[in-house]
C-alpha cells in the first residue's frame, strides 16, 4: 500500500459519512420502513472484513512509531495546535476516529494508558495484527465464535507463560530494586524523543516516584515546563516549585531566601483578614510541606503550619520561581523541564509520564521480562509448540496467534531499517535452542540477550497489552452487523448530547 | 337534468393531507408481518451463546457492541408501528423477568412468519388467532411438565453459580464460569434469609484497563470518587451521612446584618468560623470518623474536617447516597448536626485506592452480611465493559427469578422441541380449522433451536430432526450440544444448561400475545408527522436525579 493510498483510507475513516459500506441490495429489501429514516445498516461477513480492514488502517498510522528507531508524528488539530508525539494513545486520541470498529483500537490504547501508561503502540499493533492473521480464516467461513474461543485460550496460555518466566526482583533489597526501576524507566524512555538523555531522566523519574508515599498518587508529582535551556538543565525538586504568581508591595525588600521557615498555607486573600507576617506568597495547591490548607487565619497553631528547610526564589529561564525544598514530611516532588520548542517540552512531559507510570507499576509488581521483542518471540514459540499438541481448528488459530505475536520484533526491525526476515529467522532459531531472552539488538543490527543488555519491562505491561489486544480482536470479530442511527438533529441546547447519557456510559474522570 | 350527486369522498380524502392509510390483508397484515419478520431476523443471529454481536450507533453517536436484544432494540428506535409491538413485548419480558428478551422476538417473529403462510393458504385471520390462543393456553399447561429440576438452596454459592451460568453463557460465551462465579457470590451475599431479593442491591462499577478476568467482587460499595480531605483510609469506620452540603447552614429566612466597623466584621467572620468548628467537632465527638455528603464540601468545613481527622467523601447521586446508607446502616441527615449513635453507619474498611488509573473510594465489609455488594468490572474497552454489565444484569435477574419460582426447564432447545412435539399431537386431536394454526404454533418453536444451530454454523434441519428423534424416544431433556462440531445432542440436565421456568413461561405468553395483536390489525392510519422542531427528548441517566453531573472528559495525562 503506498502512502497516498493510506492517507486516503485514513481520511475516509475519519469523515463522518460514508464510513460504513452498504451493499445496495441491503438498502431497502422491502418497501417496509422498519427503522428511522437515514438509518444505516450493514451486515454479514463482508461487514466483518471491512471492520478488520478499518482497524488495519488505524494501526498503519501508529505502526512506524514503535521502538527506539520509531518516528514521531506531527498532528495539527482543528484549532491549529501542533502536537509532536510518538505515544500511540496520544496519536490515536488526536486522530479523532469515528469508525465504530476502529474506535475499539483507540479504546484499548486508552485502556493500556490507564492501566500501565506505556506500550500503547504495541497494544494497537498487536490487536491489528491478530485481526490480520485471522482475516483469511474469516473469509474461509470459519465461525467467529470458534476463533474467539481459540484466542481466549491462547491469551490465557500466554499470560500464564509470562507469569511463569518473568523474573522477580526482591523488594527488600533497595539497591537491587532501584536498579530494576531505573532499567525499566530507561527501556520506556528508549523509544521516546529524549532517548539520548535516558540515563539522566530515568534517574530523575525513579527519584521522583520513590519520594512518594504508599498510594503513589500521580498528582503528587508536578511537572513544570520552562522554555529555554537544555534538557540536562531539567531538575527535580523534592518539594514544590511554582511560578511566582503574586506579591505585595515592598516585596523586593524581603529576603529571597529563608532557612527553616514555617509556612502558613492560605486559601484566602491575606489582605482581608488580619495582617499576619509570613512569607507573603499566596499558595493555592500545596499539600507538600505537611501543613493543612488553611481557610482561616484564626486558629494558627503549630500543627497546621508546615515546615521546610529552605525557601528561595530563583530565576529559571525567563521566569522567577519559588521553591520549597527539603520538606521533612514531603511526599511530593516537582520536575522542572527545560527545553527548546513548546512541542518538544510537551512531548518530553508525555514521555516522562509514561516512564513514571512504568516505574509505579514496577514498584507494585516487581517482576520483569526482557523487552525488544524477546518476550513476544518466546511466547510465539511456546504457543506454536502448544498448538502442535492439539487437534482441530484450534491448532491453526493458536498458530495464527503465535504468528501475530512476531509483529513486535518485526516492526522494531522495520522501523530501524533492518532486514526483518533475517533477524526474525535468527531469533526463531535462538529461541528454539532455549535462548529465551533473545530479542532485537537495535544498536548492532543483530540479536542479543536483552535480559543481559538490561532492556527490561515490567511483566504487567506485556500481560495487559496481550489481554487488551485479544479482547479487542474478539470484540471486533464478534460483530456481524452495524446499525447506525442518524444523528439526532440538535434542536435543543448544544450540550444536548451530554444529556442522553445511556446506561453504561463510562464515568471517566 | 340528472341530479348532481357529489362524489362521496374516499377514506383518504377524509383525512388530513399527507396522512397514510393502508387496509386489508395485502396492504396491512402482510406488511406488518414482514416488518416484524425483518426485525426478528436482525436479532435472531444474536441468539444463544454463539450469537453474533451487533454494533449499534444510536442517535447520539454512542457505540454499543452487544448481543442483548433489549439493548439493541432500545437503541435502534424502531419506527414501524407493528414492529414496535413486538419490541414492547420484549420490553415487558425485560421488566418481568429480566432475561429472555431475544426469545420473545425470535418466537414472535416465527409465529408471524408462519401465520403468513396460513393466511396465504386461505385461513381467515380470526381462525389463525383462535388457533394460536388455544395452542398458547395448552403450551403453558404442558410447560410445567417440562420442569426437570428445581433450585434447592439458593444460599449455596455453587448451586447459584451453576444456575446463573446458562444466562451468562448466552452473553459472554467463554467467560461464563468466571463471571457466573462473581455474580453468584454477589447475589448470595446479599440474599437475606427472609427471601426478599432486590436486584438493585448488586451494584456494578466499571473501570477501564486490564482484562475481564481481573474483575472482582466485594461486599460493600465502590465509588469512582476521591476523598475530599487529607485522610484517605479509615478502618472500622463510623460513618455519618449528610444529604445536605457539608457547609455552614443557610438560614431559611433571609436577613441582613449591618456591620459598622472592622471589629464587628472580624467578630462576625470569626463567629462563623467558630460555629463551623463547633459543628465539625461535635460530629467528631459523636464518634464519627467518616463523613459522606450529598452536596458540596465547603473549604472551611474541609479544613476543620482535616483538623479533626475526619475522612470526607462526596457523592453526587442521591441514589448512591441512599444505597450507601443501606449498606452501612446509616441514616442520611438533612442538616449538618452531630449524629446520634443510631444514625451513624458502620463499615469495616473505608479507603481510597487506585484501580487502573482511576481513584476509587471503597466501603468494604469484611463479613458477608452487607446489604449491597459490588461487582467491579475491568475490561479493555468501554463497549466490552458495558456488555459485561448487561451479562451481570441478566445473571442477577435470573437469580431473582429463581427466588420467585425455583423451577427449571432444560435449555439448549430441549424444552422447545418437547413443546413442539406435544402441541403437534394436541393439534391433531382438534377437529376444526384451528388445527392448522395449532400445528404452525408448534412449528414456530423450532425456530429457537434452529437459530442456536445456525448461529453455531450447524445445519438447522439436521439438528431438529435429531432432536425430534431423541424426544420421541422419551428423552425429553435432550438439547443441542453447542460444544460439538456437528449437530449433536446431549442431555441438558446433565450438562447443567437450565433455564428458569418463569423466563420461558412469560416469553411464550408475551410473544404469543404480541403476535396476535399484530395479526388483529387490518388497517393502518398514519397521520402526517407534525412539522417544526421536535422537543428535545428528556432522557436523563436513570440513576441521576438532580445535582450536577460530572463532565465526560477523559484526560490521559496528568
Contacts between the chains, C-beta under 8 A, distances in Angstrom:
chain1	res1	chain2	res2	distance
A	29	B	38	7.6
A	30	B	34	5.5
A	30	B	38	6.9
A	32	B	31	5.6
A	32	B	34	5.1
A	32	B	35	4.6
A	32	B	38	6.8
A	32	B	80	6.5
A	33	B	79	6.5
A	33	B	80	6.4
A	34	B	35	5.2
A	34	B	38	5.5
A	34	B	39	6.1
A	34	B	78	6.4
A	34	B	79	6.8
A	34	B	80	4.8
A	34	B	83	5.6
A	35	B	76	6.1
A	35	B	77	7.0
A	35	B	78	6.2
A	35	B	79	5.9
A	35	B	80	7.8
A	36	B	59	8.0
A	36	B	77	5.4
A	36	B	79	5.3
A	39	B	76	7.8
A	89	B	556	5.7
A	90	B	556	6.9
A	93	B	556	6.5
A	98	B	61	7.9
A	100	B	55	5.1
A	100	B	57	5.8
A	100	B	63	4.9
A	101	B	55	7.0
A	103	B	63	6.3
A	104	B	65	7.9
A	104	B	381	5.5
A	104	B	383	6.9
A	107	B	208	8.0
A	107	B	380	6.9
A	107	B	381	3.7
A	107	B	382	6.0
A	107	B	383	7.1
A	108	B	380	4.7
A	108	B	381	5.9
A	110	B	208	6.7
A	110	B	554	7.0
A	110	B	556	6.9
A	111	B	208	5.1
A	111	B	209	5.0
A	111	B	210	7.7
A	111	B	356	7.7
A	111	B	379	7.6
A	111	B	380	4.3
A	111	B	381	6.5
A	112	B	209	7.8
A	112	B	380	7.8
A	113	B	357	7.7
A	113	B	556	5.2
A	114	B	208	5.1
A	114	B	209	4.4
A	114	B	356	4.4
A	114	B	357	4.3
A	114	B	358	7.1
A	114	B	556	7.9
A	115	B	208	7.8
A	115	B	209	3.4
A	115	B	210	5.3
A	115	B	356	4.9
A	115	B	357	7.2
A	117	B	357	7.6
A	143	B	50	7.0
A	143	B	456	6.7
A	143	B	457	4.2
A	144	B	52	6.7
A	145	B	49	7.6
A	145	B	50	4.5
A	145	B	52	7.9
A	145	B	173	6.5
A	145	B	455	8.0
A	145	B	456	7.1
A	146	B	457	7.9
A	148	B	173	7.7
A	148	B	174	6.5
A	149	B	173	7.6
A	149	B	174	5.6
A	152	B	174	4.8
A	152	B	175	7.7
A	156	B	213	7.9
A	215	B	232	6.8
A	215	B	352	7.1
A	215	B	353	7.6
A	215	B	354	6.7
A	216	B	354	7.8
A	217	B	354	7.5
A	217	B	359	7.8
A	218	B	357	7.4
A	218	B	558	7.5
A	219	B	558	7.7
A	267	B	299	5.6
A	267	B	303	7.7
A	274	B	266	7.2
A	287	B	230	7.3
A	292	B	230	6.5
A	292	B	303	6.7
A	292	B	306	4.7
A	292	B	307	6.7
A	293	B	299	7.6
A	293	B	303	6.5
A	293	B	306	7.7
A	294	B	303	6.4
A	295	B	299	4.7
A	295	B	300	4.5
A	295	B	302	7.8
A	295	B	303	4.4
A	296	B	273	4.8
A	296	B	300	6.7
A	296	B	303	6.9
A	298	B	270	5.8
A	298	B	273	5.3
A	298	B	274	7.9
A	299	B	273	7.9
A	299	B	277	7.5
A	304	B	307	7.0
A	349	B	557	7.4
A	350	B	557	6.3
A	353	B	557	5.3
A	353	B	558	7.8
A	392	B	485	7.9
A	464	B	209	7.3
A	464	B	210	5.8
A	464	B	211	7.3
A	467	B	210	6.6
A	467	B	211	3.3
A	467	B	213	7.5
A	467	B	214	8.0
A	467	B	380	6.7
A	468	B	210	7.8
A	468	B	211	6.7
A	468	B	380	3.6
A	469	B	380	7.9
A	471	B	211	6.0
A	471	B	212	6.7
A	471	B	379	6.6
A	471	B	380	4.4
A	471	B	381	7.1
A	471	B	384	5.9
A	472	B	380	5.9
A	472	B	381	6.3
A	475	B	53	7.5
A	475	B	65	5.9
A	475	B	381	6.4
A	475	B	383	6.6
A	475	B	384	5.6
A	478	B	52	6.1
A	478	B	53	4.2
A	478	B	65	7.6
A	478	B	67	7.7
A	479	B	52	6.7
A	479	B	53	4.6
A	479	B	54	6.7
A	479	B	55	4.8
A	479	B	65	6.0
A	480	B	45	6.2
A	480	B	52	3.8
A	480	B	53	7.2
A	480	B	54	7.4
A	481	B	42	6.9
A	481	B	45	7.2
A	481	B	52	7.1
A	481	B	54	4.7
A	481	B	55	6.9
A	482	B	54	7.4
A	482	B	55	4.2
A	482	B	56	7.7
A	482	B	57	7.3
A	483	B	42	7.7
A	483	B	54	6.4
A	483	B	55	7.2
A	483	B	56	5.0
A	483	B	57	7.1
A	483	B	72	7.8
A	483	B	76	6.2
A	484	B	56	7.9
A	484	B	57	4.3
A	485	B	56	7.6
A	485	B	57	6.1
A	485	B	58	5.2
A	485	B	59	4.6
A	485	B	75	7.2
A	485	B	76	7.2
A	485	B	77	6.2
A	486	B	59	6.5
A	487	B	59	6.0
A	487	B	60	7.6
A	487	B	61	6.0
A	488	B	59	3.8
A	488	B	60	6.7
A	488	B	537	7.9
A	489	B	533	7.9
A	489	B	534	7.7
A	491	B	533	4.2
A	491	B	534	6.1
A	491	B	535	7.8
A	491	B	536	5.9
A	492	B	536	3.2
A	493	B	536	7.8
A	496	B	536	5.7
A	497	B	60	5.4
A	497	B	61	7.7
A	498	B	549	7.5
A	498	B	551	7.3
A	498	B	552	6.7
A	499	B	536	7.8
A	499	B	538	7.7
A	499	B	539	6.9
A	499	B	540	6.5
A	500	B	60	4.8
A	500	B	62	7.9
A	500	B	537	7.0
A	500	B	539	4.7
A	501	B	540	7.2
A	501	B	541	4.5
A	501	B	544	7.5
A	501	B	549	7.4
A	501	B	552	7.8
A	502	B	58	7.3
A	502	B	60	7.8
A	502	B	62	6.2
A	502	B	75	7.7
A	502	B	539	7.9
A	502	B	541	7.8
A	503	B	541	7.4
A	503	B	542	6.2
A	503	B	543	7.8
A	504	B	206	7.6
A	504	B	385	7.7
A	504	B	386	3.8
A	504	B	389	5.5
A	504	B	390	7.5
A	505	B	62	7.0
A	505	B	541	7.5
A	505	B	552	7.1
A	506	B	206	6.4
A	506	B	208	6.8
A	506	B	382	4.9
A	506	B	385	7.5
A	506	B	552	7.4
A	507	B	224	5.4
A	507	B	550	6.2
A	507	B	552	7.4
A	508	B	208	7.8
A	508	B	552	5.7
A	508	B	553	6.8
A	508	B	554	4.3
A	509	B	224	6.3
A	509	B	358	6.4
A	509	B	359	7.3
A	509	B	550	7.0
